[in-house]
Amino acid sequence: MSARAGGRGTRDDGVVKQRAAWISIASNSLLIVLKIVAGVITGSVAIITEAVHSSIDLVASIVAFFSVRKAHEPADESHPYGHEKVENLAAAFEGVLIVLGAAIIIFEAIRKLTGEPHVEKIGFGIAVIGISAVANMFVSRFLYRRARQTDSPALEGDAAHLHTDALTSIGVLVALALVAITGVDELDPIAALVVAVAIVFSGVRLVMRSSRVLVDEALPEEEMQAVADAIRQVGAPEVIGFHKIRARRGGSNRYVDLHVQFRRGTTLERAHEVSHRLQASIRNRLGGADVLIHLEPEDAVQSPTSDPTESLSAS
């Protein structure tokens, strides 16, 4: 017999995520316009690449918006476990977009270096990039807070985009200042290349993190230990052991299933009652989870394991 309970994401979380994504979309749209204008006026490849970067950020923000909407749709016949992994898929896609943006920047910077780079009206470009850096830093911090509040991989990916954009904008700002001071226009495409390298690392890291969830990697050790601690906390005398704990993540939700062994003579009704207490304890420890418990009698296995994560005798 098995008992299931759980669910982490709420309707309110979905609304918070969508509003945060909208703020990101609006911010990126405005910055793209400013950077394109500044890039055309100054002729700076670094500013143009920043506009490309912001365009990719905008696509990522749109992807994040639609993914958080989809993730909060209820489970259906085709997706009995819900749609939460759409957020992880979106985060992986955002990582790929980051790497693609870096490739475009590298191509354009090398093309400029092999030609005759020339930058003019640097003051205007410096002002636009400075505004961009400040705006992206504020919006990325806002998105990071909302991502932690709702445990949203999609918002976290969007925040990572904007944080990287803010850091690269600072790099471009420094490069433009050096061009203004030294008159060496080659510093502009060189700065763009340095920016591209930073973007590649950010994109690869995001893809790797999202991929681990998509292939059902186990929860971190501290969360697995929290499951075992939650069971011991209930302290039901009828429970003599537990084993076969499996746990994974999908979007902002956790899925946990395990076998719980009950003492001989425990009634079905009592075992069912205790199982619900165990599920509630695990959900409280993990901040919400979908928990499935398979009930077993005392003689279902030879003996409870002595593994410290599965033994009720451990402190």
Sine and cosine of phi, psi and omega as CSV:
sin_phi,cos_phi,sin_psi,cos_psi,sin_omega,cos_omega
0.00,0.00,0.56,-0.83,0.00,-1.00
-0.75,-0.66,0.48,-0.88,0.06,-1.00
-0.77,-0.64,0.71,-0.71,-0.03,-1.00
-0.83,-0.56,0.60,-0.80,0.13,-0.99
-0.43,-0.90,0.47,-0.88,0.11,-0.99
0.50,-0.87,-0.29,-0.96,-0.10,-0.99
0.88,-0.47,0.82,-0.58,-0.07,-1.00
-0.95,-0.32,-0.76,0.65,-0.09,-1.00
-0.92,0.40,0.62,-0.79,0.03,-1.00
-0.86,-0.51,0.24,-0.97,0.04,-1.00
-0.88,0.47,-0.62,0.78,0.01,-1.00
-0.89,0.46,-0.65,0.76,0.05,-1.00
-0.86,0.51,-0.66,0.75,0.00,-1.00
-0.88,0.47,-0.66,0.75,0.02,-1.00
-0.91,0.42,-0.68,0.73,0.01,-1.00
-0.88,0.48,-0.69,0.72,0.00,-1.00
-0.89,0.46,-0.70,0.71,-0.04,-1.00
-0.91,0.41,-0.63,0.78,0.03,-1.00
-0.91,0.42,-0.66,0.76,0.03,-1.00
-0.89,0.45,-0.67,0.75,0.01,-1.00
-0.90,0.44,-0.61,0.80,0.02,-1.00
-0.90,0.44,-0.65,0.76,0.03,-1.00
-0.88,0.48,-0.66,0.75,0.04,-1.00
-0.89,0.45,-0.67,0.74,0.02,-1.00
-0.88,0.47,-0.72,0.70,-0.02,-1.00
-0.90,0.44,-0.69,0.72,-0.01,-1.00
-0.89,0.46,-0.73,0.68,-0.02,-1.00
-0.89,0.45,-0.63,0.77,-0.01,-1.00
-0.87,0.49,-0.70,0.71,0.00,-1.00
-0.91,0.42,-0.68,0.73,-0.04,-1.00
-0.93,0.38,-0.55,0.84,0.04,-1.00
-0.87,0.49,-0.73,0.69,0.00,-1.00
-0.87,0.49,-0.72,0.69,-0.01,-1.00
-0.88,0.47,-0.69,0.73,-0.06,-1.00
-0.94,0.34,-0.61,0.79,0.03,-1.00
-0.90,0.44,-0.71,0.70,0.03,-1.00
-0.87,0.49,-0.73,0.69,-0.01,-1.00
-0.91,0.42,-0.63,0.78,-0.01,-1.00
-0.91,0.41,-0.66,0.75,0.01,-1.00
-0.92,0.40,-0.68,0.74,-0.04,-1.00
-0.93,0.37,-0.68,0.73,-0.08,-1.00
-1.00,0.03,-0.43,0.90,-0.09,-1.00
0.97,0.25,0.28,0.96,-0.04,-1.00
-0.99,0.14,0.85,-0.53,0.05,-1.00
-0.93,0.37,-0.52,0.85,0.01,-1.00
-0.90,0.44,-0.64,0.77,0.02,-1.00
-0.95,0.33,-0.64,0.77,0.04,-1.00
-0.88,0.48,-0.67,0.74,0.02,-1.00
-0.91,0.40,-0.52,0.85,0.09,-1.00
-0.91,0.42,-0.59,0.81,0.06,-1.00
-0.91,0.42,-0.64,0.77,0.07,-1.00
-0.89,0.46,-0.69,0.72,0.01,-1.00
-0.87,0.49,-0.69,0.73,0.01,-1.00
-0.92,0.39,-0.55,0.84,0.05,-1.00
-0.90,0.44,-0.65,0.76,0.05,-1.00
-0.92,0.39,-0.62,0.79,0.07,-1.00
-0.87,0.49,-0.62,0.78,0.01,-1.00
-0.90,0.43,-0.69,0.72,0.05,-1.00
-0.87,0.50,-0.68,0.73,0.00,-1.00
-0.89,0.46,-0.63,0.78,0.02,-1.00
-0.91,0.42,-0.64,0.77,0.03,-1.00
-0.91,0.41,-0.67,0.74,0.05,-1.00
-0.87,0.49,-0.69,0.72,0.01,-1.00
-0.88,0.48,-0.66,0.75,-0.02,-1.00
-0.87,0.49,-0.77,0.64,-0.04,-1.00
-0.95,0.32,-0.51,0.86,0.00,-1.00
-0.94,0.35,-0.63,0.78,0.01,-1.00
-0.94,0.34,-0.51,0.86,0.10,-1.00
-0.91,0.41,-0.72,0.69,-0.02,-1.00
-0.92,0.40,-0.63,0.77,-0.06,-1.00
-0.88,0.47,-0.46,0.89,-0.05,-1.00
-1.00,-0.09,0.14,0.99,0.15,-0.99
-0.95,0.32,0.60,-0.80,-0.03,-1.00
-0.92,0.39,0.36,-0.93,0.06,-1.00
-0.87,0.50,0.53,-0.85,0.02,-1.00
-0.70,-0.71,-0.11,-0.99,-0.07,-1.00
-0.89,0.45,-0.59,0.81,-0.01,-1.00
-0.99,0.15,-0.41,0.91,-0.03,-1.00
-0.74,-0.67,0.96,0.28,-0.08,-1.00
-0.90,0.43,-0.35,0.94,0.03,-1.00
-1.00,-0.07,0.13,0.99,-0.01,-1.00
1.00,-0.02,-0.13,-0.99,-0.08,-1.00
-0.88,-0.47,0.33,0.95,-0.12,-0.99
-0.87,0.50,-0.53,0.85,-0.06,-1.00
-0.94,0.35,-0.17,0.99,0.09,-1.00
-0.85,0.53,-0.58,0.82,0.03,-1.00
-0.90,0.44,-0.67,0.74,0.02,-1.00
-0.91,0.41,-0.63,0.78,0.05,-1.00
-0.89,0.45,-0.66,0.75,0.03,-1.00
-0.90,0.44,-0.66,0.75,0.01,-1.00
-0.89,0.45,-0.65,0.76,0.05,-1.00
-0.90,0.44,-0.66,0.75,0.02,-1.00
-0.89,0.45,-0.63,0.77,0.05,-1.00
-0.88,0.47,-0.63,0.78,0.05,-1.00
-0.89,0.46,-0.66,0.75,0.05,-1.00
-0.89,0.45,-0.64,0.77,0.03,-1.00
-0.89,0.46,-0.62,0.78,0.03,-1.00
-0.87,0.49,-0.73,0.69,0.00,-1.00
-0.90,0.44,-0.64,0.77,0.03,-1.00
-0.88,0.48,-0.67,0.74,0.05,-1.00
-0.88,0.48,-0.63,0.77,0.03,-1.00
-0.89,0.46,-0.64,0.77,0.01,-1.00
-0.88,0.47,-0.66,0.75,0.02,-1.00
-0.90,0.44,-0.67,0.74,0.00,-1.00
-0.89,0.45,-0.70,0.71,-0.01,-1.00
-0.87,0.49,-0.70,0.71,0.00,-1.00
-0.86,0.51,-0.74,0.67,-0.06,-1.00
-0.93,0.37,-0.61,0.79,-0.01,-1.00
-0.92,0.40,-0.68,0.73,0.02,-1.00
-0.90,0.43,-0.63,0.78,0.02,-1.00
-0.88,0.47,-0.63,0.78,0.02,-1.00
-0.93,0.37,-0.65,0.76,-0.03,-1.00
-0.91,0.42,-0.58,0.82,-0.01,-1.00
-0.98,0.20,-0.19,0.98,0.05,-1.00
-0.98,-0.21,-0.64,-0.77,0.02,-1.00
-0.82,-0.58,1.00,0.03,-0.04,-1.00
-0.89,0.45,0.64,-0.77,0.02,-1.00
-0.56,-0.83,0.78,-0.63,-0.02,-1.00
-0.84,-0.54,0.71,-0.71,0.02,-1.00
-0.69,-0.72,0.24,-0.97,-0.03,-1.00
0.75,0.66,0.78,0.62,-0.11,-0.99
-0.91,0.42,-0.53,0.85,-0.05,-1.00
-0.84,0.54,-0.67,0.74,0.02,-1.00
-0.91,0.42,-0.67,0.74,0.02,-1.00
-0.89,0.46,-0.66,0.75,0.02,-1.00
-0.88,0.47,-0.67,0.75,-0.01,-1.00
-0.89,0.46,-0.71,0.70,-0.02,-1.00
-0.90,0.43,-0.70,0.71,-0.01,-1.00
-0.91,0.41,-0.59,0.81,0.05,-1.00
-0.89,0.46,-0.70,0.71,0.06,-1.00
-0.87,0.48,-0.67,0.74,0.00,-1.00
-0.88,0.47,-0.71,0.71,-0.03,-1.00
-0.88,0.48,-0.71,0.70,-0.02,-1.00
-0.91,0.41,-0.71,0.71,-0.02,-1.00
-0.89,0.46,-0.72,0.70,-0.02,-1.00
-0.92,0.40,-0.57,0.83,0.03,-1.00
-0.90,0.43,-0.70,0.72,0.00,-1.00
-0.91,0.41,-0.71,0.70,-0.03,-1.00
-0.92,0.39,-0.63,0.77,0.00,-1.00
-0.91,0.43,-0.64,0.77,0.05,-1.00
-0.90,0.43,-0.65,0.76,0.05,-1.00
-0.87,0.49,-0.71,0.71,0.00,-1.00
-0.92,0.40,-0.62,0.78,0.05,-1.00
-0.87,0.49,-0.66,0.75,0.03,-1.00
-0.90,0.44,-0.70,0.72,0.02,-1.00
-0.92,0.38,-0.57,0.82,0.03,-1.00
-0.90,0.43,-0.67,0.74,0.04,-1.00
-0.93,0.36,-0.62,0.78,0.00,-1.00
-0.89,0.46,-0.66,0.75,-0.07,-1.00
-0.96,-0.26,-0.03,1.00,-0.02,-1.00
0.84,0.55,0.74,0.67,-0.11,-0.99
-0.98,-0.19,0.91,-0.41,0.07,-1.00
-0.90,0.44,-0.58,0.81,-0.03,-1.00
-0.91,0.41,-0.71,0.70,0.03,-1.00
-0.92,0.39,-0.58,0.82,0.04,-1.00
-0.89,0.45,-0.65,0.76,0.04,-1.00
-0.90,0.43,-0.66,0.75,0.03,-1.00
-0.90,0.44,-0.66,0.75,0.03,-1.00
-0.89,0.46,-0.63,0.78,0.03,-1.00
-0.89,0.46,-0.64,0.77,0.07,-1.00
-0.82,0.57,-0.81,0.59,-0.12,-0.99
-0.94,0.35,-0.56,0.83,0.05,-1.00
-0.90,0.44,-0.69,0.72,0.05,-1.00
-0.89,0.46,-0.67,0.74,0.02,-1.00
-0.87,0.49,-0.65,0.76,0.00,-1.00
-0.90,0.43,-0.69,0.73,-0.01,-1.00
-0.91,0.41,-0.67,0.74,0.00,-1.00
-0.93,0.37,-0.54,0.84,0.06,-1.00
-0.90,0.45,-0.62,0.79,0.05,-1.00
-0.90,0.44,-0.65,0.76,0.05,-1.00
-0.88,0.47,-0.69,0.73,0.04,-1.00
-0.91,0.42,-0.62,0.79,0.03,-1.00
-0.86,0.51,-0.71,0.70,0.02,-1.00
-0.89,0.46,-0.68,0.73,-0.02,-1.00
-0.89,0.46,-0.69,0.73,0.01,-1.00
-0.90,0.43,-0.60,0.80,0.05,-1.00
-0.90,0.43,-0.65,0.76,0.02,-1.00
-0.92,0.40,-0.60,0.80,0.06,-1.00
-0.89,0.46,-0.68,0.74,0.00,-1.00
-0.90,0.43,-0.58,0.81,-0.05,-1.00
-0.98,0.18,-0.71,0.70,-0.13,-0.99
-1.00,-0.09,-0.41,0.91,-0.07,-1.00
0.98,0.21,0.15,0.99,0.00,-1.00
-1.00,0.01,0.99,-0.16,-0.07,-1.00
-0.93,0.37,-0.37,0.93,0.00,-1.00
-0.90,0.44,-0.34,0.94,0.02,-1.00
-0.90,0.44,-0.42,0.91,-0.02,-1.00
-0.91,0.42,-0.83,0.55,0.04,-1.00
-0.92,0.39,-0.49,0.87,0.06,-1.00
-0.89,0.45,-0.67,0.75,0.05,-1.00
-0.88,0.47,-0.61,0.79,0.02,-1.00
-0.89,0.46,-0.63,0.78,0.03,-1.00
-0.91,0.42,-0.67,0.74,0.03,-1.00
-0.89,0.46,-0.66,0.76,0.05,-1.00
-0.86,0.51,-0.70,0.72,-0.03,-1.00
-0.87,0.50,-0.65,0.76,0.01,-1.00
-0.89,0.46,-0.69,0.73,0.02,-1.00
-0.89,0.46,-0.62,0.79,-0.01,-1.00
-0.92,0.40,-0.65,0.76,0.00,-1.00
-0.86,0.52,-0.73,0.68,0.00,-1.00
-0.87,0.50,-0.67,0.74,0.01,-1.00
-0.89,0.45,-0.69,0.72,-0.02,-1.00
-0.92,0.40,-0.70,0.71,-0.01,-1.00
-0.89,0.45,-0.66,0.75,0.00,-1.00
-0.88,0.47,-0.65,0.76,0.00,-1.00
-0.93,0.37,-0.65,0.76,0.03,-1.00
-0.89,0.45,-0.69,0.72,-0.02,-1.00
-0.89,0.46,-0.69,0.72,-0.03,-1.00
-0.90,0.44,-0.68,0.73,-0.01,-1.00
-0.94,0.34,-0.60,0.80,-0.03,-1.00
-0.90,0.45,-0.56,0.83,0.00,-1.00
-0.88,0.47,-0.57,0.82,0.04,-1.00
-0.97,0.26,-0.64,0.77,-0.05,-1.00
-0.90,0.43,-0.46,0.89,0.03,-1.00
-0.99,-0.13,0.28,0.96,0.09,-1.00
0.88,0.48,0.71,0.70,0.12,-0.99
-0.91,0.42,0.57,-0.82,-0.01,-1.00
-0.88,0.47,0.40,-0.91,0.06,-1.00
-0.90,0.44,0.37,-0.93,0.04,-1.00
-0.83,0.56,0.41,-0.91,-0.07,-1.00
-0.83,0.56,-0.62,0.78,-0.03,-1.00
-0.92,0.38,-0.53,0.85,0.03,-1.00
-0.97,0.24,-0.58,0.81,0.08,-1.00
-0.90,0.44,-0.65,0.76,0.03,-1.00
-0.91,0.41,-0.56,0.83,0.02,-1.00
-0.90,0.43,-0.55,0.83,0.06,-1.00
-0.89,0.46,-0.74,0.67,0.00,-1.00
-0.89,0.45,-0.66,0.75,0.01,-1.00
-0.91,0.42,-0.59,0.81,0.00,-1.00
-0.90,0.44,-0.62,0.79,0.01,-1.00
-0.93,0.38,-0.68,0.73,0.01,-1.00
-0.91,0.41,-0.53,0.85,-0.03,-1.00
-0.89,0.45,-0.55,0.83,0.00,-1.00
-0.89,0.46,-0.65,0.76,0.09,-1.00
0.90,0.44,0.55,0.84,0.02,-1.00
-0.96,0.28,0.81,-0.58,-0.03,-1.00
-0.90,0.43,-0.37,0.93,-0.01,-1.00
-0.95,0.30,-0.38,0.92,-0.04,-1.00
-1.00,0.06,0.86,-0.51,-0.02,-1.00
-0.93,-0.36,-0.09,1.00,0.03,-1.00
0.06,-1.00,0.24,-0.97,0.07,-1.00
-0.48,-0.88,0.46,-0.89,-0.06,-1.00
-0.34,-0.94,0.00,-1.00,0.01,-1.00
0.80,0.59,0.70,0.71,0.05,-1.00
-0.97,0.26,0.80,-0.60,0.09,-1.00
-0.77,-0.64,0.68,-0.74,-0.02,-1.00
-0.52,-0.86,0.64,-0.77,0.01,-1.00
-0.56,-0.83,0.10,-1.00,-0.02,-1.00
-0.85,-0.52,0.56,-0.83,0.12,-0.99
-0.63,-0.78,0.94,-0.34,-0.09,-1.00
0.89,0.46,-0.80,-0.59,0.03,-1.00
-0.99,-0.12,0.14,0.99,-0.03,-1.00
-0.96,-0.29,0.46,-0.89,0.13,-0.99
-0.92,-0.40,0.56,-0.83,0.05,-1.00
-0.84,-0.54,0.83,-0.55,-0.05,-1.00
-0.79,-0.61,0.74,-0.67,0.17,-0.99
-0.70,-0.72,0.55,-0.84,-0.05,-1.00
-0.35,-0.94,0.27,-0.96,0.08,-1.00
-0.97,-0.25,0.74,-0.67,0.04,-1.00
-0.88,-0.47,0.77,-0.63,-0.07,-1.00
-0.99,-0.16,0.80,-0.60,-0.05,-1.00
-0.95,-0.30,0.54,-0.84,-0.01,-1.00
-0.89,0.46,0.57,-0.82,0.00,-1.00
-0.84,0.55,0.71,-0.71,0.01,-1.00
0.99,-0.12,-0.15,0.99,0.03,-1.00
-0.93,0.38,0.77,-0.63,0.00,-1.00
-0.96,0.29,0.38,-0.93,0.02,-1.00
-0.88,0.48,-0.65,0.76,-0.01,-1.00
-0.88,0.47,-0.70,0.72,-0.01,-1.00
-0.92,0.40,-0.66,0.75,0.02,-1.00
-0.88,0.47,-0.63,0.78,0.03,-1.00
-0.91,0.41,-0.66,0.75,0.02,-1.00
-0.89,0.46,-0.72,0.69,0.00,-1.00
-0.90,0.45,-0.62,0.79,0.00,-1.00
-0.87,0.50,-0.64,0.77,0.02,-1.00
-0.92,0.40,-0.58,0.82,0.07,-1.00
-0.91,0.41,-0.66,0.75,0.03,-1.00
-0.89,0.45,-0.67,0.74,0.01,-1.00
-0.88,0.47,-0.68,0.73,0.01,-1.00
-0.90,0.44,-0.64,0.77,0.00,-1.00
-0.90,0.43,-0.67,0.74,0.01,-1.00
-0.92,0.40,-0.68,0.73,0.01,-1.00
-0.88,0.48,-0.63,0.77,0.01,-1.00
-0.90,0.43,-0.63,0.78,-0.01,-1.00
-0.93,0.36,-0.60,0.80,-0.07,-1.00
-0.99,-0.10,0.05,1.00,-0.03,-1.00
0.95,0.30,0.44,0.90,-0.03,-1.00
0.93,-0.38,0.72,-0.69,0.02,-1.00
-0.24,-0.97,0.39,-0.92,0.13,-0.99
-1.00,-0.07,0.92,-0.39,-0.15,-0.99
-0.91,-0.42,0.80,-0.61,0.06,-1.00
-0.88,-0.48,0.84,-0.54,-0.02,-1.00
-0.89,-0.45,0.81,-0.59,0.09,-1.00
-0.99,-0.11,0.84,-0.55,-0.05,-1.00
-1.00,0.06,0.71,-0.70,0.01,-1.00
-0.74,-0.67,0.59,-0.81,0.08,-1.00
-0.97,0.24,0.19,-0.98,-0.08,-1.00
-0.85,0.53,-0.62,0.78,-0.07,-1.00
-1.00,-0.07,0.29,0.96,0.01,-1.00
-0.94,0.35,-0.54,0.84,0.10,-1.00
-0.81,-0.58,0.26,-0.97,-0.12,-0.99
-0.89,0.45,-0.71,0.70,0.03,-1.00
-0.29,-0.96,0.47,-0.88,0.06,-1.00
-0.86,0.50,0.62,-0.79,-0.01,-1.00
-0.93,0.38,0.44,-0.90,0.03,-1.00
-1.00,-0.09,0.08,1.00,0.03,-1.00
-0.85,0.52,0.76,-0.65,-0.06,-1.00
-0.86,0.50,-0.39,0.92,0.03,-1.00
-0.99,0.11,-0.13,0.99,-0.07,-1.00
-0.80,-0.60,-0.04,1.00,-0.04,-1.00
-0.99,-0.10,0.76,-0.65,0.01,-1.00
-0.96,0.28,-0.24,0.97,-0.04,-1.00
-0.99,0.15,-0.23,0.97,-0.01,-1.00
-0.95,0.32,0.55,-0.84,-0.02,-1.00
-1.00,0.05,0.00,0.00,0.00,0.00
